[in-house]
Amino acid sequence: MKNITIFAATLMGLLSLHLTISAQERELWRTGHGDFKVFHQAGQFHWQVWEGQDPHSVTVSLGPAAKRLIPDMGAFSFLGQPGEPIWIAPMVEDGQNLFMGMTTEGTPAGTFENNRLYIGLNEFQGPGDFFMWTTGGAGSVEILMNARDGIDSDDGFHAPAPGHWHQNWGFNAPGTYLIQYEVKGTLAESGETLSSVGGPYRYAINVLDRGEVDLELAYEDGAWEWGLLEETSETLHDPADAALHLGPASWQVVPDDERFRFLGEPGKSVHVLPQDEQEGMLFLGMATDEIPEGIFEENQLQLNLTDLEGPGHLSLYAIDAFGHPTLFFHSTDGISEEDMLPMLAGAHAHQNWAFTEPGYYQVSLQASGTLANGPTISSEEVTFYFEVFAPTVFSEGELDIEVAFEDDSLELVFLDEANEREIFPSELVLMAADEAQQIVPEDSAYSFLGVAGDTVYVLPQEEQEGVLYVGIAGDEIESGLFEGEAVSLHLVGVRGPGNVSLYATDAFGAPQVFFNSGDGIDEQDVFPVTVGGHAHQNWAFTAPGVYQVDVQASGTLGGASEAIQSEVATFTFHIVGAPVTAVPLSLNRGSQGSLVLSWHATQGATYALETTQSLSAASWSPLGDRIQGEGARVERPLPADSLMKNQFFRLRRVR
């Protein structure tokens, strides 16, 4: 009888790790002239912004100088009520704000009937409404787009192609807006109507997303005053005029620690502005240092959460030097007087702001204190605006790490070919679930993964249903630029609960290891990226949890003496699973010499029986359908040819 090996496994809960993502970010366009550009050339539409950049790489930013108040004029009633704020990128250059035009230049004259294209709204997301309009010399107003009353065919206009023009872009609330546009045109030669959707274009309206910002509380001349103070520029914002931004870097996983159970079940996503300063993230503090000592009894103040509107819940807490959290606000169990942060006059402190779901939030607060030798007084409620943007999570399908060379520099992005989009590493989480679980084979060549029989989680080099398929590509680099037609991808650092390896297996199952953090990280941890090439490898993780993998691309241009390097990019992997534990499993002979696997299947549990002929291939195939446990013993006959060849089997409890 040939070798038959049985593995037993069970998947339990999630193991988690504190996460901070820091990597390449979008460019901020704040001032100067640029264009929203769409044109048709070489048989297809092209979408650009600013100075010809890809819309996915730019954030169009309007600051405090863009704020105006809606005039008491009937022609502008579509914007809202007179006196309400509106932030405008104007059609006439004012020297303070960005000056954004629209252009279809690049489209050859005669391409479309009457040299005209239709440009309209396609999809819209934001905390307020979006408007586009023009004003004439005699005071006339033409509304081009108005998201306030819904999106339909009236939210668009016919424009010259080629052509270039300007208009007003307006937003009636602070925060981040994502807008997709559509363009349509009828070809002059064939009469065929072509269309394309571009974006989403990203607009940030007085968004505070990095650096230190304080919720400033003051008391002067018998009155409370609130503000948002940017420490670096000493700019004070009215709370209603700014949005506090939690980007993908705020994403974390609730730890398996009873002390943090107020955040949710272990393994659930949570979005946190941390109490410690971290590069590229908002560092939000609470400041009463404008209140002199002695005004309030024992200088004691308190700040109460009075209301919360949004898609999830809020927790405000601080962590001491020994990692113990003190909870102040917690909306999950309702809002009451217990949701209170004690403060001292003349103080400045930082806490963790945690939100359970992505989306837009309105957080209402009220301050109070007892005057020295006087009554207890309270401020009016003040509302602060928060927005939470989650990372894009990929758990299956193909995704490529693209090494690109643009503007004389190397950069790393992810390419989602199915949706024809690029994603920055800082906005992405790569996830692997139970389907990625493998067993380290009894082959010394695979000892870099751990001890034979250990569990390892592998994103495989061959495409498998339900498992993420990650490639590394250099096909966006032109031939002839780099020496040896190659650039290198270096492992710079790993933070996580285990080790990370990148390796490929050849036709005979032998591994070639490129990265291996298990033996330290040095100049040997490098993957050669072929210019014009595209390849897949195995990414292996020795324990479940969250990993931050820092990588950097480098290469030497032809004729140059020194290599150039990209910025360090951080790839974030979330490995969902748990260490393998034994399940009582029996192998017996059945009738006529057949083999039968049997085990006790727990009521309500789900099991997967899988097989492979080579552990080094790290590829397991299902053996029949998944089995639902009914609290009884299960018998599963094995194929008759199991006796005739080397074959491995494993049992996994998947739920």
C-alpha positions in Angstrom: 0.0 0.0 0.0 1.3 3.4 -0.9 1.7 6.3 1.6 -1.5 7.9 2.8 -1.1 10.8 5.2 -3.9 12.4 7.1 -3.9 16.0 8.5 -6.5 17.3 10.9 -7.3 20.9 11.3 -9.8 23.3 12.7 -10.3 27.0 12.1 -11.2 29.0 15.1 -11.4 32.8 15.6 -9.3 35.7 14.4 -6.0 36.8 15.8 -5.3 40.5 15.4 -2.6 43.1 15.6 -2.5 46.9 16.0 -2.1 48.3 12.5 -0.8 51.6 11.1 -0.5 51.9 7.3 1.9 54.4 5.9 2.8 54.5 2.2 2.4 56.4 -1.0 -0.4 58.9 -1.0 -2.4 60.9 -3.5 -1.1 64.3 -4.6 -3.0 67.3 -3.2 -3.9 70.0 -5.7 -4.5 73.2 -3.6 -3.7 76.2 -5.8 -2.9 77.3 -9.3 -4.4 76.6 -12.7 -5.2 73.1 -13.9 -7.9 71.2 -15.8 -10.5 68.5 -15.6 -9.7 66.8 -18.9 -11.5 64.3 -21.0 -10.6 63.6 -24.6 -10.9 60.9 -27.3 -7.8 59.8 -29.0 -6.6 56.6 -30.7 -10.0 55.0 -30.4 -10.7 55.5 -26.7 -11.5 58.2 -24.1 -8.9 59.4 -21.7 -9.6 61.0 -18.3 -7.1 63.3 -16.5 -6.9 66.1 -13.9 -4.7 69.0 -12.9 -1.6 68.8 -15.1 -2.5 65.5 -16.9 -2.4 63.2 -13.9 -4.5 60.1 -13.4 -7.7 61.0 -11.4 -7.0 58.2 -9.0 -3.7 59.8 -8.0 -4.9 63.3 -7.1 -7.1 64.9 -4.5 -8.6 68.3 -5.5 -8.5 70.4 -2.3 -10.4 73.5 -1.3 -9.5 75.2 1.9 -11.0 78.0 4.1 -10.4 80.6 1.5 -13.0 78.9 -0.8 -15.8 79.5 1.7 -18.6 81.9 0.6 -22.1 82.6 1.9 -25.1 82.0 -0.5 -26.5 85.4 -1.5 -30.1 86.4 -1.1 -30.7 86.3 -4.8 -33.4 84.1 -6.5 -31.0 83.0 -9.2 -28.8 81.2 -6.6 -31.6 79.5 -4.6 -30.6 76.1 -6.1 -27.6 76.3 -3.9 -29.6 76.5 -0.6 -30.8 79.1 1.8 -29.3 82.6 1.9 -26.5 82.9 4.4 -25.6 79.2 4.3 -22.0 78.3 3.5 -20.8 77.2 0.1 -17.2 76.3 -0.9 -16.4 77.3 -4.5 -13.6 76.7 -7.0 -14.4 79.8 -9.1 -14.6 80.2 -12.8 -12.5 83.4 -12.5 -9.0 83.1 -11.0 -8.8 84.8 -7.6 -5.3 83.9 -6.6 -6.3 82.2 -3.4 -7.9 78.9 -4.6 -7.3 76.4 -7.3 -8.5 77.5 -10.8 -10.0 74.5 -12.4 -11.1 74.5 -16.0 -12.5 71.8 -18.2 -11.0 70.8 -21.5 -11.5 68.3 -24.3 -8.3 69.3 -26.1 -6.6 66.3 -27.5 -9.7 65.2 -29.4 -9.0 65.8 -33.1 -11.5 68.2 -34.8 -14.1 66.3 -36.8 -14.1 63.2 -34.6 -17.6 63.8 -33.3 -20.7 65.2 -34.9 -20.8 68.9 -34.7 -17.5 68.7 -32.7 -19.6 68.2 -29.5 -19.6 65.9 -26.5 -22.0 65.5 -23.6 -20.5 65.6 -20.1 -22.7 64.6 -17.2 -22.8 63.3 -13.6 -22.8 59.6 -13.3 -22.4 58.8 -9.6 -21.9 60.9 -6.5 -20.9 60.4 -2.9 -20.3 63.0 -0.2 -21.4 64.7 3.0 -23.3 67.4 1.1 -24.3 68.4 -2.4 -22.3 69.3 -5.5 -23.1 72.0 -8.0 -21.6 73.3 -11.3 -22.7 76.5 -12.9 -21.6 79.5 -14.9 -22.4 83.2 -14.5 -22.6 85.6 -17.4 -21.4 89.1 -17.7 -25.0 90.4 -17.4 -25.7 88.3 -14.2 -27.2 85.3 -15.9 -26.8 81.9 -14.2 -26.7 78.6 -16.1 -26.9 75.5 -13.9 -24.8 72.7 -15.4 -25.0 70.1 -12.6 -27.0 69.9 -9.4 -26.7 66.8 -7.2 -29.0 68.3 -4.6 -32.2 67.3 -6.5 -30.9 63.9 -7.6 -28.9 62.9 -10.6 -30.5 62.6 -14.0 -29.9 63.6 -17.7 -30.3 67.3 -16.8 -27.1 67.1 -14.7 -24.8 67.6 -17.7 -24.2 69.8 -20.7 -22.9 69.7 -24.3 -19.4 70.9 -24.8 -17.1 71.6 -27.7 -14.6 68.9 -28.6 -11.9 70.1 -28.8 -12.4 73.0 -26.5 -11.4 74.6 -23.1 -13.6 76.6 -20.7 -14.2 77.5 -17.0 -17.1 77.3 -14.6 -17.9 77.4 -10.9 -17.6 74.2 -8.8 -19.5 74.3 -5.5 -19.9 72.1 -2.4 -22.2 73.0 0.5 -20.6 71.0 3.3 -17.0 70.2 4.4 -15.7 66.7 3.7 -14.5 64.4 1.0 -16.6 63.9 -2.2 -16.2 61.1 -4.8 -17.7 62.0 -8.2 -17.9 59.9 -11.3 -18.6 61.6 -14.7 -19.8 60.3 -18.0 -19.0 61.4 -21.5 -21.0 60.6 -24.7 -20.4 61.5 -28.3 -21.5 60.4 -31.8 -18.7 59.6 -34.2 -19.0 61.9 -37.3 -17.8 59.2 -39.7 -19.8 56.1 -38.6 -22.7 57.6 -36.5 -21.8 55.3 -33.7 -22.4 56.7 -30.2 -19.5 56.2 -27.8 -19.6 56.6 -24.0 -17.2 56.4 -21.1 -17.3 56.8 -17.3 -14.3 58.5 -15.6 -13.3 58.7 -11.9 -14.1 58.7 -9.2 -12.6 62.2 -8.9 -11.8 63.0 -5.3 -12.6 66.5 -3.8 -11.6 67.4 -0.3 -13.5 70.4 1.1 -11.7 71.9 4.1 -10.6 68.4 5.2 -8.2 68.1 8.1 -6.5 64.7 7.6 -2.9 65.0 9.0 -0.8 66.7 11.6 -1.9 67.9 15.0 -5.4 69.4 15.3 -7.0 70.3 18.6 -10.6 70.5 19.6 -10.1 73.9 21.3 -12.4 74.9 24.2 -12.2 78.4 25.6 -14.2 80.4 28.1 -14.0 84.2 27.9 -16.2 87.1 29.1 -18.8 84.6 30.4 -19.1 82.7 27.1 -17.9 79.4 25.8 -16.0 79.2 22.5 -15.2 76.1 20.4 -12.8 75.7 17.5 -10.6 73.4 15.6 -7.0 74.6 15.8 -4.3 73.5 13.3 -1.2 73.6 15.4 1.3 74.0 12.6 -0.4 76.9 10.8 -2.2 78.2 13.9 -5.4 78.3 11.8 -8.6 78.2 13.8 -11.6 76.7 12.1 -15.3 76.9 13.1 -16.3 73.3 13.9 -19.0 73.5 11.2 -16.5 74.5 8.6 -14.1 71.5 8.6 -14.2 67.7 8.4 -11.9 65.5 10.5 -10.7 62.7 8.3 -9.9 59.1 9.2 -8.4 57.5 6.1 -7.5 53.8 5.4 -4.5 54.2 7.7 -7.0 54.3 10.6 -8.2 50.8 9.9 -7.4 48.3 12.7 -8.7 44.9 13.9 -10.3 44.5 17.3 -7.8 42.5 19.4 -8.6 39.3 21.2 -8.4 41.0 24.5 -11.3 41.3 27.0 -10.2 44.9 27.9 -11.0 46.0 24.4 -14.3 44.2 24.0 -16.1 47.6 24.0 -14.8 48.0 20.4 -16.6 44.9 19.2 -15.9 41.2 18.7 -12.3 40.1 18.1 -11.4 40.3 14.4 -13.9 43.0 13.6 -12.8 46.1 11.7 -12.5 49.4 13.6 -11.2 52.8 12.6 -9.1 54.7 15.1 -7.5 58.1 15.3 -4.7 57.2 17.7 -3.6 59.0 20.9 0.0 58.8 19.7 1.3 60.9 16.8 1.8 58.9 13.6 3.0 60.1 10.2 0.3 60.7 7.6 -2.5 60.6 10.1 -4.6 63.2 11.9 -3.4 63.6 15.5 -6.5 64.9 17.3 -6.2 66.4 20.7 -8.4 68.1 23.3 -7.3 71.5 24.5 -8.5 73.8 27.3 -5.2 75.7 27.6 -7.0 78.9 26.7 -9.0 78.7 30.0 -7.0 80.4 32.8 -6.7 78.5 36.1 -9.0 79.6 38.9 -12.2 80.3 36.8 -13.7 76.9 37.6 -13.9 75.2 40.9 -10.7 73.1 41.3 -10.2 73.8 37.6 -12.5 70.8 36.9 -14.4 70.6 33.6 -16.2 67.9 31.8 -17.1 67.2 28.2 -20.2 65.1 27.4 -21.2 63.2 24.3 -24.7 64.4 23.7 -25.6 63.0 20.2 -24.1 60.9 17.4 -25.3 60.6 13.9 -23.6 58.2 11.5 -23.5 54.6 10.2 -21.8 53.1 13.3 -20.7 53.8 16.9 -18.1 55.9 18.6 -15.7 55.1 21.5 -13.4 57.6 23.0 -10.7 56.1 25.2 -7.1 56.5 26.4 -4.5 53.8 27.0 -2.0 54.1 29.9 1.6 53.1 30.0 0.7 49.5 30.7 -1.7 49.2 27.8 -4.9 49.4 29.9 -7.7 51.4 28.3 -9.9 53.9 30.1 -13.2 54.4 28.4 -14.9 57.8 28.2 -17.5 57.8 25.4 -19.2 54.6 24.2 -22.3 55.0 22.1 -23.0 51.3 21.6 -25.0 51.1 24.8 -26.8 54.4 24.2 -25.7 57.9 25.1 -26.1 59.1 28.7 -24.4 61.3 31.3 -21.8 58.5 31.8 -20.4 59.4 28.3 -18.1 62.0 29.8 -14.5 63.1 29.5 -13.1 64.8 32.6 -10.8 67.7 31.8 -8.7 70.3 33.6 -8.6 74.0 32.7 -5.3 74.8 31.1 -4.7 71.3 29.9 -4.0 69.5 26.6 -4.4 65.8 26.1 -4.9 63.1 23.4 -7.3 60.2 23.2 -8.2 57.4 20.8 -11.3 58.1 18.6 -12.7 54.8 17.4 -15.5 54.4 14.9 -17.0 51.0 14.1 -18.1 51.6 10.4 -16.9 53.8 7.5 -19.0 56.8 6.5 -19.9 60.3 7.6 -20.5 61.2 11.3 -21.8 64.1 13.3 -20.5 64.1 16.8 -22.2 66.5 19.2 -20.5 67.6 22.4 -21.3 69.8 25.4 -18.9 71.3 28.0 -19.7 72.2 31.6 -18.1 73.2 34.8 -18.8 74.8 38.2 -17.6 78.4 38.4 -15.5 79.2 41.5 -17.9 80.4 44.1 -20.7 80.2 41.5 -23.2 78.0 39.6 -22.6 75.1 37.3 -22.7 76.3 33.7 -22.9 74.5 30.3 -22.0 75.4 26.8 -24.3 75.0 23.9 -24.0 71.8 22.0 -21.4 71.9 19.2 -21.2 69.4 16.3 -18.0 68.2 14.9 -17.9 66.4 11.5 -15.9 63.2 11.0 -15.5 61.1 7.9 -14.2 57.5 7.9 -12.7 56.0 4.7 -12.0 52.3 4.9 -9.3 50.6 2.8 -10.2 48.5 -0.2 -10.1 44.9 0.8 -9.2 42.2 -1.7 -9.7 38.5 -0.7 -9.9 36.8 -4.1 -9.3 37.4 -7.8 -6.1 38.7 -9.4 -4.2 41.7 -8.2 -0.8 42.8 -9.4 1.9 44.7 -7.7 2.9 47.1 -10.5 6.4 48.5 -10.6 6.1 51.7 -12.7 8.5 54.4 -13.9 7.0 57.8 -14.3 8.4 61.3 -14.2 11.9 59.9 -13.7 11.0 58.0 -10.6 10.0 54.5 -9.6 6.7 53.9 -7.9 4.7 51.0 -6.6 1.0 50.6 -7.0 -1.5 47.8 -7.2 -3.3 47.1 -10.4 -6.9 45.8 -10.4 -7.2 44.7 -14.0 -10.8 43.5 -13.7 -11.9 47.0 -12.8 -9.2 48.8 -14.7 -8.0 50.9 -11.8 -4.8 51.5 -9.8 -4.9 51.5 -6.0 -2.2 52.9 -3.8 -0.7 50.5 -1.2 -1.9 52.8 1.6 -5.5 52.3 0.5 -5.5 48.5 0.3 -5.7 45.4 2.5 -4.9 42.0 1.1 -6.9 39.3 2.9 -6.4 35.5 3.1 -9.0 33.3 4.8 -9.3 29.6 5.5 -8.8 28.6 1.9 -5.2 29.8 2.1 -4.3 27.4 5.0 -1.6 24.9 4.1 0.7 22.4 6.0 4.5 22.7 5.9 5.6 19.6 4.0 8.2 17.0 5.2 10.8 18.4 2.8 13.9 20.2 4.1 13.7 22.5 1.1 10.6 24.0 2.7 12.1 24.4 6.2 12.1 28.2 5.7 8.3 28.0 6.3 8.6 26.3 9.6 8.6 22.8 11.0 7.0 20.0 9.0 3.3 19.7 9.9 3.0 23.3 11.0 0.3 25.5 9.6 1.2 28.2 7.0 -1.0 30.5 5.1 -0.2 30.9 1.4 -1.4 33.2 -1.3 -0.4 30.8 -4.1 1.4 31.3 -7.4 -1.3 29.4 -9.3 -4.8 30.8 -9.5 -7.3 29.1 -7.1 -10.9 29.8 -6.6 -11.6 31.8 -3.4 -7.9 32.8 -2.8 -6.2 36.1 -3.7 -3.9 35.7 -6.7 -1.1 38.3 -6.4 1.4 39.0 -9.2 4.4 41.2 -9.6 4.6 43.1 -12.9 7.1 45.3 -14.7 5.1 45.6 -17.9 4.5 49.4 -17.4 8.3 50.1 -17.8 9.5 50.8 -21.3 12.3 48.6 -22.6 15.8 50.0 -22.8 15.5 52.3 -19.8 17.2 50.1 -17.1 20.4 48.2 -17.2 19.8 44.5 -17.7 16.1 45.2 -18.5 15.3 44.6 -14.8 14.6 46.4 -11.6 14.6 44.9 -8.1 11.9 44.7 -5.4 13.5 44.7 -1.9 12.0 43.6 1.4 12.7 46.4 3.8 10.7 45.4 6.9 7.9 43.2 8.4 5.7 43.9 11.3 3.2 41.2 12.3 2.6 38.1 14.4 4.8 35.8 12.3 7.2 35.5 9.4 6.7 36.4 5.8 8.2 34.6 2.7 8.0 35.2 -1.0 8.9 32.2 -3.1 8.2 30.4 -6.3 8.1 26.6 -7.1 9.4 25.2 -10.3 8.0 22.4 -12.4 9.4 19.8 -10.1 8.2 21.4 -6.9 11.5 22.9 -5.8 11.2 26.3 -4.1 13.2 29.4 -5.0 13.1 31.8 -2.0 13.2 35.6 -2.6 12.0 37.0 0.7 12.3 35.3 4.1 11.9 37.5 7.2 12.4 34.4 9.4 16.2 34.5 9.1 16.4 38.3 9.3 16.1 40.9 6.5 19.1 41.9 4.5 20.2 42.6 0.9 19.5 38.9 0.0 15.7 39.6 0.4 15.1 40.7 -3.2 12.9 39.8 -6.1 14.1 40.5 -9.7 11.4 42.2 -11.7 11.7 41.8 -15.4 11.0 44.9 -17.5 7.9 44.0 -19.6 7.4 40.9 -17.5 4.6 39.6 -15.3 4.9 36.7 -12.9 3.2 35.1 -9.9 4.8 33.8 -6.7 3.7 32.4 -3.3 3.3 34.7 -0.4 3.5 32.7 2.9 2.6 33.8 6.4 3.4 31.6 9.5 0.6 32.9 11.7 -2.8 34.5 11.4 -3.1 38.3 12.1 -2.3 41.6 10.4 1.1 42.1 8.7 2.7 45.3 7.4 5.3 44.4 4.7 7.6 47.2 3.7 9.0 47.0 0.2 11.1 49.3 -2.1 11.9 49.1 -5.8 15.3 50.1 -7.2 17.0 50.0 -10.6 19.9 51.5 -12.5 19.1 53.6 -15.5 21.2 52.9 -18.6 24.4 54.9 -18.4 23.9 55.9 -14.8 26.4 55.2 -12.0 23.9 54.8 -9.1 20.6 53.1 -8.7 17.4 55.1 -8.1 14.8 54.0 -5.5 11.1 54.3 -5.0 9.6 55.4 -1.8 9.1 52.6 0.7 5.6 51.2 0.2 3.7 49.3 2.9 1.7 46.3 1.8 -1.0 45.3 4.4 -2.1 41.7 4.7 -4.9 40.4 6.9 -4.5 36.7 7.5 -7.7 35.3 8.9 -7.5 32.0 10.7 -6.1 30.3 13.8 -3.4 27.8 14.5 -4.3 24.2 13.6 -5.4 21.9 16.4 -6.0 18.1 16.2 -9.4 16.6 15.4 -9.9 12.9 16.4 -9.7 11.2 13.0 -9.7 7.5 12.1 -8.6 5.6 9.0 -10.2 2.1 8.7 -10.7 -0.6 6.1 -14.2 -0.9 4.8 -15.9 -3.6 2.8 -13.9 -5.2 -0.1 -10.7 -3.6 1.1 -11.8 0.0 0.7 -10.6 2.8 3.0 -12.9 4.9 5.2 -12.1 8.1 7.0 -14.3 8.8 10.1 -14.5 11.4 12.7 -17.0 12.9 15.2 -18.6 15.9 13.6 -19.8 18.5 16.1 -23.3 19.7 15.8 -23.5 22.8 13.7 -19.8 22.7 12.6 -18.8 22.6 8.9 -15.9 20.4 7.7 -13.9 20.3 4.4 -12.1 17.1 3.4 -9.2 17.9 0.9 -6.6 15.9 -0.9 -3.2 16.5 -2.7 -0.6 14.3 -4.3 2.3 16.7 -3.5 2.8 18.7 -0.3 5.5 20.8 -2.1 2.9 21.9 -4.6 0.9 23.5 -1.7 -2.3 22.9 -3.6 -5.3 21.1 -2.1 -8.4 20.0 -3.9 -11.8 19.4 -2.2 -12.9 15.8 -1.9 -16.6 16.0 -2.2 -18.9 18.6 -0.8 -18.5 20.2 2.6 -19.9 18.2 5.5 -22.4 19.6 8.1 -21.9 18.2 11.6 -24.9 16.7 13.3 -23.3 15.6 16.5 -22.6 12.1 15.2 -19.8 10.1 13.6 -19.2 10.7 9.9 -17.7 8.2 7.5 -16.3 9.2 4.2 -15.1 6.4 1.8 -11.9 7.3 0.0 -11.4 6.8 -3.8 -10.4 3.4 -4.8 -7.2 4.6 -6.4 -5.9 5.9 -3.0 -4.3 2.5 -2.6 -2.4 2.9 -5.9 -0.5 6.2 -5.4 1.0 8.6 -2.9 -1.9 10.7 -1.6 -2.4 13.1 1.2 -5.6 14.0 2.9 -6.6 16.7 5.4 -9.7 17.6 7.3 -10.5 21.2 8.2 -13.2 22.6 10.3 -14.1 25.8 8.5 -17.0 27.0 10.6 
